[in-house]
Amino acid sequence: MLGHRERAGSGRFDRWSEYRLDQADLERLRYALALTMGSQVVSALLDTCGLDIDQARDVTRFAAQTIVADTLRSASLLRTSSRSDT
């Protein structure tokens, strides 16, 4: 039987396979997105940065979208580069 940590991510990133991200890229993406979630992130944005809750949500959404876009862009560039090498 799988433990909680093993179950938590399994299957969630299967739909990303169409972008040809390898397992290491998917894992790095998952960990990077974790930086944009959780109560500690919200606390930092509210308390340290002085944002209100709507601003904090906007910033975390922006960060997550930027991380995903950069990951997909990088994967696309790598695919294009490897095609031109052959």
PEBEL-V268191 format. One line per field, one symbol per residue. ss: DSSP state (h for helix, s for strand, l for the rest). psi: psi as a letter, one per 30 degrees, with the letter a starting at -180 (. if undefined). burial: # if it has 16 or more other C-alpha atoms within 10 Angstrom, else .. A space follows every 10 residues. Layout:
BEGIN
ss = ???
psi = ???
burial = ???
END
This chain:
BEGIN
ss = lllhhhhhhl lllhhhhhhl llhhhhhhhh hhhhllllhh hhhhhhhhll llhhhhhhhh hhhhhhhhhh hhhhhhhhhh hhhhhl
psi = kkleeeeefk ffgeffffgh kleeeeeeee eefffgllee eeeeeeeefg lleeeeeeee eeeeeeeeee eeeeeeeeee efeff.
burial = .......... .......... #....#..## ..#..#.... .#..##.... #....##.## ..##..##.. ##..#..... ......
END
